[in-house]
Amino acid sequence: MYKEYLKVPQAPEYTARILTYEIGDINKCMIYKDRFGKGYDNELRIAFADSLTMLYLLGEQLGLDMSSVRDDGRERFIERQKECEEAAKKS
């Protein structure tokens, strides 16, 4: 899906570096929004879009079926939330 759009060869390690940079932008936008208030919603949205693109590209470069990975992640998240809910009931 994303790999087909690469016009210049890019090693997975390079994609991982870009992903790290993009996640840094998410953190930066969150800090700016917290400190300065409104005005960073669009930048945050773009940072998320760029991060997701690099994450999906990296997965494809590593031979993963990202639709399946996404579904597995959702299931694992739901399970973790159930475990958290149970733990909270016990405490």
C-alpha positions in Angstrom: 0.0 0.0 0.0 2.7 2.5 0.9 5.8 0.7 -0.4 4.6 1.1 -4.0 4.8 4.9 -3.6 8.5 4.9 -2.7 10.3 6.5 -5.6 13.8 6.3 -4.0 15.0 3.1 -2.3 14.7 3.4 1.4 16.0 0.9 3.9 13.8 -0.1 6.8 16.3 1.3 9.2 16.0 4.7 7.6 12.2 4.5 7.7 12.4 3.7 11.4 14.5 6.8 11.9 11.9 8.9 10.1 9.2 7.3 12.3 11.1 8.3 15.4 11.3 11.8 14.2 7.6 11.9 13.4 6.7 10.6 16.8 8.8 13.4 18.2 6.6 15.9 16.4 3.6 14.4 18.1 5.2 15.0 21.5 6.3 18.5 20.5 2.7 19.4 19.4 1.3 18.0 22.7 3.8 20.1 24.7 3.0 23.2 22.7 -0.7 22.7 23.0 -0.4 22.2 26.7 1.8 25.3 27.2 0.3 27.6 24.7 -3.3 26.3 24.3 -5.1 26.2 21.0 -3.5 26.5 17.6 -1.7 23.1 17.3 -4.5 20.8 16.4 -3.7 20.8 12.7 0.0 20.2 13.3 -0.9 17.4 15.7 -3.1 15.8 13.1 -0.3 16.0 10.5 2.2 14.6 12.9 -0.1 11.6 13.5 -0.7 11.2 9.8 3.0 11.2 9.0 3.7 8.8 11.9 1.1 6.3 10.8 2.4 6.5 7.3 5.9 5.7 8.4 4.7 2.9 10.7 2.7 1.3 7.9 5.6 1.7 5.5 8.0 0.1 7.9 5.7 -2.8 8.5 5.4 -3.4 4.8 9.1 -3.2 4.4 9.5 -5.9 7.0 7.0 -8.1 5.2 4.1 -7.7 7.7 0.4 -7.7 6.7 -0.4 -4.4 8.4 -4.2 -5.0 8.3 -3.7 -8.2 10.3 -1.2 -6.4 12.6 -3.8 -3.6 13.2 -6.5 -6.2 14.0 -4.2 -8.1 16.3 -3.3 -4.8 18.0 -6.9 -3.9 18.5 -7.7 -7.3 20.1 -4.6 -7.1 22.4 -5.6 -3.6 23.5 -9.2 -4.8 24.3 -7.8 -7.7 26.3 -5.4 -5.4 28.2 -8.3 -3.1 29.0 -10.3 -6.0 30.4 -7.3 -7.0 32.5 -7.0 -3.5 33.8 -10.7 -3.4 34.6 -10.4 -6.6 36.6 -7.4 -5.4 38.5 -9.2 -2.2 39.4 -12.1 -4.1 40.8 -9.8 -6.1 43.0 -8.1 -3.1 44.5 
